[in-house]
Amino acid sequence: MFFTFPSFEYVVPPELKQAGETRWRTFEHIGQGFFVAVMRLSDDPPEHRRTLLVTWDSDLVHMLESPKIAATLHSLHYLSPWQDGAGEPLCREVREIWRGVDRDADDVEVIIFKTADGTAFCGQDAIPVPPSVQQKSLLATIGAR
């Protein structure tokens, strides 16, 4: 999750912002790991990039599957120092995202992330992939859509 205070709002003149839009100068990350995704929207010129910070893996998958996304150019996964157990922040490049099922949990859907170094994990908290999880379909190859 991300958290901020009203004093960190970046005030934009009403004529320059979209309805309901709020911009922030600063926010704090609290809790779980998160993803940074650099994407290009279908309606944007090729040189226009959008950088999104996403805390839930299901939200990232929803964005990847949206017809509004022309390409996912880059994706990183970040764990806070207290989460990885080593006292150091952990940041890894995500290259593939898979949909799978956990056979030991009534075939509940699982999202599997594969990093540039070959590591695979589940969810925003980077849980090791249990042996009961079976890959079903490739959702995205990052950098090639």
PyMOL commands that place a pseudoatom at each C-alpha (Angstrom):
pseudoatom trace, name=CA, resn=MET, resi=1, chain=A, elem=C, hetatm=0, pos=[0.000, 0.000, 0.000]
pseudoatom trace, name=CA, resn=PHE, resi=2, chain=A, elem=C, hetatm=0, pos=[1.000, 3.585, -0.505]
pseudoatom trace, name=CA, resn=PHE, resi=3, chain=A, elem=C, hetatm=0, pos=[0.213, 6.353, 1.956]
pseudoatom trace, name=CA, resn=THR, resi=4, chain=A, elem=C, hetatm=0, pos=[0.485, 10.134, 1.829]
pseudoatom trace, name=CA, resn=PHE, resi=5, chain=A, elem=C, hetatm=0, pos=[-0.691, 13.309, 3.539]
pseudoatom trace, name=CA, resn=PRO, resi=6, chain=A, elem=C, hetatm=0, pos=[-2.809, 16.100, 2.049]
pseudoatom trace, name=CA, resn=SER, resi=7, chain=A, elem=C, hetatm=0, pos=[0.136, 18.490, 2.465]
pseudoatom trace, name=CA, resn=PHE, resi=8, chain=A, elem=C, hetatm=0, pos=[1.998, 16.502, -0.233]
pseudoatom trace, name=CA, resn=GLU, resi=9, chain=A, elem=C, hetatm=0, pos=[-0.641, 17.115, -2.890]
pseudoatom trace, name=CA, resn=TYR, resi=10, chain=A, elem=C, hetatm=0, pos=[0.725, 18.661, -6.068]
pseudoatom trace, name=CA, resn=VAL, resi=11, chain=A, elem=C, hetatm=0, pos=[-1.832, 21.301, -6.936]
pseudoatom trace, name=CA, resn=VAL, resi=12, chain=A, elem=C, hetatm=0, pos=[-2.644, 21.460, -10.638]
pseudoatom trace, name=CA, resn=PRO, resi=13, chain=A, elem=C, hetatm=0, pos=[-4.875, 24.146, -12.150]
pseudoatom trace, name=CA, resn=PRO, resi=14, chain=A, elem=C, hetatm=0, pos=[-8.347, 22.669, -12.781]
pseudoatom trace, name=CA, resn=GLU, resi=15, chain=A, elem=C, hetatm=0, pos=[-8.130, 23.286, -16.528]
pseudoatom trace, name=CA, resn=LEU, resi=16, chain=A, elem=C, hetatm=0, pos=[-5.028, 21.067, -16.748]
pseudoatom trace, name=CA, resn=LYS, resi=17, chain=A, elem=C, hetatm=0, pos=[-6.285, 17.996, -14.915]
pseudoatom trace, name=CA, resn=GLN, resi=18, chain=A, elem=C, hetatm=0, pos=[-8.804, 15.293, -15.623]
pseudoatom trace, name=CA, resn=ALA, resi=19, chain=A, elem=C, hetatm=0, pos=[-11.953, 14.914, -13.526]
pseudoatom trace, name=CA, resn=GLY, resi=20, chain=A, elem=C, hetatm=0, pos=[-11.197, 13.195, -10.220]
pseudoatom trace, name=CA, resn=GLU, resi=21, chain=A, elem=C, hetatm=0, pos=[-7.437, 13.310, -10.737]
pseudoatom trace, name=CA, resn=THR, resi=22, chain=A, elem=C, hetatm=0, pos=[-5.099, 14.047, -7.808]
pseudoatom trace, name=CA, resn=ARG, resi=23, chain=A, elem=C, hetatm=0, pos=[-1.317, 14.302, -8.061]
pseudoatom trace, name=CA, resn=TRP, resi=24, chain=A, elem=C, hetatm=0, pos=[1.130, 13.753, -5.224]
pseudoatom trace, name=CA, resn=ARG, resi=25, chain=A, elem=C, hetatm=0, pos=[4.726, 14.880, -4.674]
pseudoatom trace, name=CA, resn=THR, resi=26, chain=A, elem=C, hetatm=0, pos=[5.508, 12.320, -1.967]
pseudoatom trace, name=CA, resn=PHE, resi=27, chain=A, elem=C, hetatm=0, pos=[4.096, 9.086, -0.666]
pseudoatom trace, name=CA, resn=GLU, resi=28, chain=A, elem=C, hetatm=0, pos=[5.216, 6.343, 1.672]
pseudoatom trace, name=CA, resn=HIS, resi=29, chain=A, elem=C, hetatm=0, pos=[5.221, 2.646, 0.966]
pseudoatom trace, name=CA, resn=ILE, resi=30, chain=A, elem=C, hetatm=0, pos=[3.771, 0.623, 3.849]
pseudoatom trace, name=CA, resn=GLY, resi=31, chain=A, elem=C, hetatm=0, pos=[3.419, -3.099, 4.175]
pseudoatom trace, name=CA, resn=GLN, resi=32, chain=A, elem=C, hetatm=0, pos=[4.011, -5.485, 1.330]
pseudoatom trace, name=CA, resn=GLY, resi=33, chain=A, elem=C, hetatm=0, pos=[6.276, -5.543, -1.689]
pseudoatom trace, name=CA, resn=PHE, resi=34, chain=A, elem=C, hetatm=0, pos=[5.328, -3.650, -4.819]
pseudoatom trace, name=CA, resn=PHE, resi=35, chain=A, elem=C, hetatm=0, pos=[5.929, -3.484, -8.561]
pseudoatom trace, name=CA, resn=VAL, resi=36, chain=A, elem=C, hetatm=0, pos=[7.162, -0.702, -10.816]
pseudoatom trace, name=CA, resn=ALA, resi=37, chain=A, elem=C, hetatm=0, pos=[5.873, -1.082, -14.367]
pseudoatom trace, name=CA, resn=VAL, resi=38, chain=A, elem=C, hetatm=0, pos=[6.846, 1.079, -17.317]
pseudoatom trace, name=CA, resn=MET, resi=39, chain=A, elem=C, hetatm=0, pos=[4.085, 0.905, -19.916]
pseudoatom trace, name=CA, resn=ARG, resi=40, chain=A, elem=C, hetatm=0, pos=[2.969, 2.548, -23.109]
pseudoatom trace, name=CA, resn=LEU, resi=41, chain=A, elem=C, hetatm=0, pos=[-0.745, 3.119, -23.724]
pseudoatom trace, name=CA, resn=SER, resi=42, chain=A, elem=C, hetatm=0, pos=[-2.318, 2.336, -27.095]
pseudoatom trace, name=CA, resn=ASP, resi=43, chain=A, elem=C, hetatm=0, pos=[-3.310, 5.977, -27.691]
pseudoatom trace, name=CA, resn=ASP, resi=44, chain=A, elem=C, hetatm=0, pos=[0.080, 7.423, -26.707]
pseudoatom trace, name=CA, resn=PRO, resi=45, chain=A, elem=C, hetatm=0, pos=[2.909, 8.225, -29.117]
pseudoatom trace, name=CA, resn=PRO, resi=46, chain=A, elem=C, hetatm=0, pos=[5.655, 5.537, -29.040]
pseudoatom trace, name=CA, resn=GLU, resi=47, chain=A, elem=C, hetatm=0, pos=[8.053, 7.777, -27.097]
pseudoatom trace, name=CA, resn=HIS, resi=48, chain=A, elem=C, hetatm=0, pos=[5.546, 8.410, -24.274]
pseudoatom trace, name=CA, resn=ARG, resi=49, chain=A, elem=C, hetatm=0, pos=[6.098, 6.160, -21.251]
pseudoatom trace, name=CA, resn=ARG, resi=50, chain=A, elem=C, hetatm=0, pos=[4.005, 5.810, -18.105]
pseudoatom trace, name=CA, resn=THR, resi=51, chain=A, elem=C, hetatm=0, pos=[5.549, 4.559, -14.864]
pseudoatom trace, name=CA, resn=LEU, resi=52, chain=A, elem=C, hetatm=0, pos=[3.087, 2.907, -12.512]
pseudoatom trace, name=CA, resn=LEU, resi=53, chain=A, elem=C, hetatm=0, pos=[3.618, 1.770, -8.925]
pseudoatom trace, name=CA, resn=VAL, resi=54, chain=A, elem=C, hetatm=0, pos=[1.383, -1.180, -8.087]
pseudoatom trace, name=CA, resn=THR, resi=55, chain=A, elem=C, hetatm=0, pos=[1.011, -2.990, -4.767]
pseudoatom trace, name=CA, resn=TRP, resi=56, chain=A, elem=C, hetatm=0, pos=[-1.268, -5.889, -5.739]
pseudoatom trace, name=CA, resn=ASP, resi=57, chain=A, elem=C, hetatm=0, pos=[-0.224, -8.506, -8.275]
pseudoatom trace, name=CA, resn=SER, resi=58, chain=A, elem=C, hetatm=0, pos=[-3.839, -8.839, -9.460]
pseudoatom trace, name=CA, resn=ASP, resi=59, chain=A, elem=C, hetatm=0, pos=[-3.929, -5.114, -10.324]
pseudoatom trace, name=CA, resn=LEU, resi=60, chain=A, elem=C, hetatm=0, pos=[-0.735, -5.505, -12.353]
pseudoatom trace, name=CA, resn=VAL, resi=61, chain=A, elem=C, hetatm=0, pos=[-2.247, -8.464, -14.228]
pseudoatom trace, name=CA, resn=HIS, resi=62, chain=A, elem=C, hetatm=0, pos=[-5.441, -6.471, -14.865]
pseudoatom trace, name=CA, resn=MET, resi=63, chain=A, elem=C, hetatm=0, pos=[-3.359, -3.684, -16.416]
pseudoatom trace, name=CA, resn=LEU, resi=64, chain=A, elem=C, hetatm=0, pos=[-1.308, -6.114, -18.521]
pseudoatom trace, name=CA, resn=GLU, resi=65, chain=A, elem=C, hetatm=0, pos=[-4.493, -7.638, -19.933]
pseudoatom trace, name=CA, resn=SER, resi=66, chain=A, elem=C, hetatm=0, pos=[-6.080, -4.272, -20.733]
pseudoatom trace, name=CA, resn=PRO, resi=67, chain=A, elem=C, hetatm=0, pos=[-6.429, -3.414, -24.428]
pseudoatom trace, name=CA, resn=LYS, resi=68, chain=A, elem=C, hetatm=0, pos=[-5.373, 0.125, -23.450]
pseudoatom trace, name=CA, resn=ILE, resi=69, chain=A, elem=C, hetatm=0, pos=[-1.809, -1.133, -22.812]
pseudoatom trace, name=CA, resn=ALA, resi=70, chain=A, elem=C, hetatm=0, pos=[0.233, -1.257, -26.021]
pseudoatom trace, name=CA, resn=ALA, resi=71, chain=A, elem=C, hetatm=0, pos=[3.427, -2.509, -24.370]
pseudoatom trace, name=CA, resn=THR, resi=72, chain=A, elem=C, hetatm=0, pos=[4.957, -3.264, -20.995]
pseudoatom trace, name=CA, resn=LEU, resi=73, chain=A, elem=C, hetatm=0, pos=[8.505, -2.087, -21.441]
pseudoatom trace, name=CA, resn=HIS, resi=74, chain=A, elem=C, hetatm=0, pos=[10.001, -2.814, -18.039]
pseudoatom trace, name=CA, resn=SER, resi=75, chain=A, elem=C, hetatm=0, pos=[8.931, -4.207, -14.678]
pseudoatom trace, name=CA, resn=LEU, resi=76, chain=A, elem=C, hetatm=0, pos=[10.652, -4.333, -11.288]
pseudoatom trace, name=CA, resn=HIS, resi=77, chain=A, elem=C, hetatm=0, pos=[9.672, -5.972, -8.036]
pseudoatom trace, name=CA, resn=TYR, resi=78, chain=A, elem=C, hetatm=0, pos=[10.741, -4.344, -4.758]
pseudoatom trace, name=CA, resn=LEU, resi=79, chain=A, elem=C, hetatm=0, pos=[10.827, -5.757, -1.227]
pseudoatom trace, name=CA, resn=SER, resi=80, chain=A, elem=C, hetatm=0, pos=[11.507, -3.558, 1.786]
pseudoatom trace, name=CA, resn=PRO, resi=81, chain=A, elem=C, hetatm=0, pos=[14.603, -4.328, 3.918]
pseudoatom trace, name=CA, resn=TRP, resi=82, chain=A, elem=C, hetatm=0, pos=[12.509, -5.860, 6.694]
pseudoatom trace, name=CA, resn=GLN, resi=83, chain=A, elem=C, hetatm=0, pos=[10.696, -8.176, 4.268]
pseudoatom trace, name=CA, resn=ASP, resi=84, chain=A, elem=C, hetatm=0, pos=[13.586, -10.015, 2.637]
pseudoatom trace, name=CA, resn=GLY, resi=85, chain=A, elem=C, hetatm=0, pos=[15.049, -11.127, 5.957]
pseudoatom trace, name=CA, resn=ALA, resi=86, chain=A, elem=C, hetatm=0, pos=[18.543, -9.861, 5.128]
pseudoatom trace, name=CA, resn=GLY, resi=87, chain=A, elem=C, hetatm=0, pos=[18.001, -6.279, 6.237]
pseudoatom trace, name=CA, resn=GLU, resi=88, chain=A, elem=C, hetatm=0, pos=[18.610, -5.005, 2.710]
pseudoatom trace, name=CA, resn=PRO, resi=89, chain=A, elem=C, hetatm=0, pos=[16.115, -3.840, 0.108]
pseudoatom trace, name=CA, resn=LEU, resi=90, chain=A, elem=C, hetatm=0, pos=[15.648, -6.287, -2.743]
pseudoatom trace, name=CA, resn=CYS, resi=91, chain=A, elem=C, hetatm=0, pos=[14.850, -5.102, -6.253]
pseudoatom trace, name=CA, resn=ARG, resi=92, chain=A, elem=C, hetatm=0, pos=[14.547, -7.571, -9.149]
pseudoatom trace, name=CA, resn=GLU, resi=93, chain=A, elem=C, hetatm=0, pos=[13.713, -7.227, -12.810]
pseudoatom trace, name=CA, resn=VAL, resi=94, chain=A, elem=C, hetatm=0, pos=[10.585, -9.205, -13.773]
pseudoatom trace, name=CA, resn=ARG, resi=95, chain=A, elem=C, hetatm=0, pos=[10.786, -10.781, -17.245]
pseudoatom trace, name=CA, resn=GLU, resi=96, chain=A, elem=C, hetatm=0, pos=[7.746, -13.081, -17.333]
pseudoatom trace, name=CA, resn=ILE, resi=97, chain=A, elem=C, hetatm=0, pos=[4.377, -13.252, -15.607]
pseudoatom trace, name=CA, resn=TRP, resi=98, chain=A, elem=C, hetatm=0, pos=[2.430, -16.513, -15.564]
pseudoatom trace, name=CA, resn=ARG, resi=99, chain=A, elem=C, hetatm=0, pos=[-1.023, -17.565, -14.452]
pseudoatom trace, name=CA, resn=GLY, resi=100, chain=A, elem=C, hetatm=0, pos=[-1.079, -20.837, -12.555]
pseudoatom trace, name=CA, resn=VAL, resi=101, chain=A, elem=C, hetatm=0, pos=[-3.165, -22.911, -10.172]
pseudoatom trace, name=CA, resn=ASP, resi=102, chain=A, elem=C, hetatm=0, pos=[-2.424, -24.415, -6.781]
pseudoatom trace, name=CA, resn=ARG, resi=103, chain=A, elem=C, hetatm=0, pos=[-3.501, -28.064, -6.920]
pseudoatom trace, name=CA, resn=ASP, resi=104, chain=A, elem=C, hetatm=0, pos=[-3.433, -28.344, -3.113]
pseudoatom trace, name=CA, resn=ALA, resi=105, chain=A, elem=C, hetatm=0, pos=[-5.811, -25.394, -2.691]
pseudoatom trace, name=CA, resn=ASP, resi=106, chain=A, elem=C, hetatm=0, pos=[-8.744, -26.374, -4.932]
pseudoatom trace, name=CA, resn=ASP, resi=107, chain=A, elem=C, hetatm=0, pos=[-6.990, -24.993, -8.043]
pseudoatom trace, name=CA, resn=VAL, resi=108, chain=A, elem=C, hetatm=0, pos=[-7.055, -21.407, -6.759]
pseudoatom trace, name=CA, resn=GLU, resi=109, chain=A, elem=C, hetatm=0, pos=[-5.413, -19.014, -9.236]
pseudoatom trace, name=CA, resn=VAL, resi=110, chain=A, elem=C, hetatm=0, pos=[-1.799, -18.027, -8.536]
pseudoatom trace, name=CA, resn=ILE, resi=111, chain=A, elem=C, hetatm=0, pos=[0.279, -15.359, -10.282]
pseudoatom trace, name=CA, resn=ILE, resi=112, chain=A, elem=C, hetatm=0, pos=[3.900, -16.400, -10.852]
pseudoatom trace, name=CA, resn=PHE, resi=113, chain=A, elem=C, hetatm=0, pos=[6.693, -13.924, -11.572]
pseudoatom trace, name=CA, resn=LYS, resi=114, chain=A, elem=C, hetatm=0, pos=[10.001, -14.925, -13.179]
pseudoatom trace, name=CA, resn=THR, resi=115, chain=A, elem=C, hetatm=0, pos=[12.971, -12.614, -12.817]
pseudoatom trace, name=CA, resn=ALA, resi=116, chain=A, elem=C, hetatm=0, pos=[15.973, -11.907, -15.012]
pseudoatom trace, name=CA, resn=ASP, resi=117, chain=A, elem=C, hetatm=0, pos=[18.127, -14.177, -12.814]
pseudoatom trace, name=CA, resn=GLY, resi=118, chain=A, elem=C, hetatm=0, pos=[15.684, -17.095, -13.170]
pseudoatom trace, name=CA, resn=THR, resi=119, chain=A, elem=C, hetatm=0, pos=[14.078, -16.793, -9.731]
pseudoatom trace, name=CA, resn=ALA, resi=120, chain=A, elem=C, hetatm=0, pos=[10.332, -17.468, -9.586]
pseudoatom trace, name=CA, resn=PHE, resi=121, chain=A, elem=C, hetatm=0, pos=[7.973, -16.234, -6.888]
pseudoatom trace, name=CA, resn=CYS, resi=122, chain=A, elem=C, hetatm=0, pos=[4.284, -15.692, -6.179]
pseudoatom trace, name=CA, resn=GLY, resi=123, chain=A, elem=C, hetatm=0, pos=[2.589, -12.439, -5.286]
pseudoatom trace, name=CA, resn=GLN, resi=124, chain=A, elem=C, hetatm=0, pos=[3.810, -9.042, -4.197]
pseudoatom trace, name=CA, resn=ASP, resi=125, chain=A, elem=C, hetatm=0, pos=[5.483, -10.510, -1.103]
pseudoatom trace, name=CA, resn=ALA, resi=126, chain=A, elem=C, hetatm=0, pos=[7.724, -12.796, -3.216]
pseudoatom trace, name=CA, resn=ILE, resi=127, chain=A, elem=C, hetatm=0, pos=[6.588, -16.101, -1.723]
pseudoatom trace, name=CA, resn=PRO, resi=128, chain=A, elem=C, hetatm=0, pos=[8.600, -19.034, -3.143]
pseudoatom trace, name=CA, resn=VAL, resi=129, chain=A, elem=C, hetatm=0, pos=[6.532, -21.011, -5.648]
pseudoatom trace, name=CA, resn=PRO, resi=130, chain=A, elem=C, hetatm=0, pos=[5.136, -24.071, -3.819]
pseudoatom trace, name=CA, resn=PRO, resi=131, chain=A, elem=C, hetatm=0, pos=[5.574, -27.479, -5.508]
pseudoatom trace, name=CA, resn=SER, resi=132, chain=A, elem=C, hetatm=0, pos=[1.772, -27.737, -5.722]
pseudoatom trace, name=CA, resn=VAL, resi=133, chain=A, elem=C, hetatm=0, pos=[1.570, -24.734, -8.088]
pseudoatom trace, name=CA, resn=GLN, resi=134, chain=A, elem=C, hetatm=0, pos=[1.302, -25.551, -11.772]
pseudoatom trace, name=CA, resn=GLN, resi=135, chain=A, elem=C, hetatm=0, pos=[1.926, -22.950, -14.499]
pseudoatom trace, name=CA, resn=LYS, resi=136, chain=A, elem=C, hetatm=0, pos=[-1.014, -22.669, -16.890]
pseudoatom trace, name=CA, resn=SER, resi=137, chain=A, elem=C, hetatm=0, pos=[-0.527, -19.733, -19.253]
pseudoatom trace, name=CA, resn=LEU, resi=138, chain=A, elem=C, hetatm=0, pos=[1.993, -17.006, -19.982]
pseudoatom trace, name=CA, resn=LEU, resi=139, chain=A, elem=C, hetatm=0, pos=[0.418, -13.611, -19.308]
pseudoatom trace, name=CA, resn=ALA, resi=140, chain=A, elem=C, hetatm=0, pos=[3.310, -11.401, -20.343]
pseudoatom trace, name=CA, resn=THR, resi=141, chain=A, elem=C, hetatm=0, pos=[6.865, -11.378, -21.536]
pseudoatom trace, name=CA, resn=ILE, resi=142, chain=A, elem=C, hetatm=0, pos=[8.092, -8.001, -20.370]
pseudoatom trace, name=CA, resn=GLY, resi=143, chain=A, elem=C, hetatm=0, pos=[9.571, -5.885, -23.118]
pseudoatom trace, name=CA, resn=ALA, resi=144, chain=A, elem=C, hetatm=0, pos=[7.968, -7.879, -25.942]
pseudoatom trace, name=CA, resn=ARG, resi=145, chain=A, elem=C, hetatm=0, pos=[4.338, -6.978, -26.399]
for i in range(1, 145): cmd.bond("trace and resi %d" % i, "trace and resi %d" % (i + 1))
show_as sticks, trace
zoom trace
